[in-house]
């Protein structure tokens, strides 16, 4: 059978799932996304990625400022959907909207629920050093990411993966698992599982300060922070009073007695900086207001020597 589906999503992460639904046998009767917002230095109005994709699909597009707007809810009700598929839409949905579909509202969430409920599950999984993450499809309820689990697909987090890499892989998995969940629904094979509230953790939206490197932490923790803060807010530190963003780094062994934040070695391979335990080899970095550089190019224009100190604030540099 063919289901009548309404899709709700906004960022790049949601686009593969939308494309998979548009290419399926099912009817996507409307696409709901966030309003256009000012973007970039010129602050020109820019559409969310889902809208860009939707414009090629000849499907009605809704961009309510608030998903609780009565006129918007009435419009969705008039479409008589069998299913709402929600992927990183960006607003909490009221019960009045959740009650509309014939079956339910399905959310595609980028974590192994009940771990990492919230806005930034991919980033926090990498920052916290998790060895795996995944996609969970679930029945939506009014409480944040708390609905019954439908299907799960796991993804290992490899040592060199950053949050952007994990994001891109999970976006494709999300598209696959969405169609698989719908297939199970059609065959009446879904067996929803209630989330274990004792295992719940949260992944709040990142802010700029979440990218700050704390050199008293272990090298492994700092590496996780650098990888998990990509592409935003970006991991940053200070050198000689100047803010520097770290794009790529590796863990290296170091003497436990070393003072943290101190440059221990400078070679063409990178800048080795002592951490609370071990060292960080910085291989790509970006001075504030300038472009991203490999370490060789950075050193050509910035003198760094053994004994220099990376710090967590500009004043102490």
Buried (B, 14 or more C-beta within 10 A) or exposed (E): EEBBBBBBBBBBBBBBBBBBBBEBEBBBBBBBBBEEEEEEEEEEEBBBBBBEBBEEBEBBBBBBEEBBEEEBBEBBBEBEBBBBBBBBBBBEBEEBBBEBBEBBBBBBBBBBBBBBBBBBBBBBBBBBBBEEBBBBBBBBBEEEBBBBBBBBBEBEBEEEBBBBBBBBBBBBBBBBBBBBBBEBBEEEEBEEBEBEEEEBBBBEEBEEEBBBBBBEBBBBBBBBBBBBBBEBBBBBBBBBEEBBBBBBBBBBEBEEEBEBBBBBBBEEEBBBBBBBBBBBBBBBBBBEEEEEBBBEEBBEEBEBEEEBBBBBEEEEB
